[in-house]
């Protein structure tokens, strides 16, 4: 799942349901 309402885009892990910033996770 992808969310771009934040200043930094985020994605949700399908396994643990945790949101991470794309740039922090290297995506």
N, C-alpha and C positions, 0 to 999 in steps of 0.2 A: 504494500500500500504506500502511496506517495502523497505527501502533503506539501503544498507550496504557499500556505497562508503565512508562514513564518518568514522572517527576513532571510534565513538560511533554510533551503529545502531540506525536508526530512523524509525518511522512509521507516516503515514499521516492519520489524522482523516477524515473519509468518509463524515462526516456532515459539518465540518467547513473548511476542506482542510488545516488545520494547521499541520505542521511537528513538532513532539516532539521526544526527545531522549527517547528510551525505558527505560533506567535506571531512568530518571527523572520522568517518568509517572508510574513507578512501574511495567512495563511489563516484 
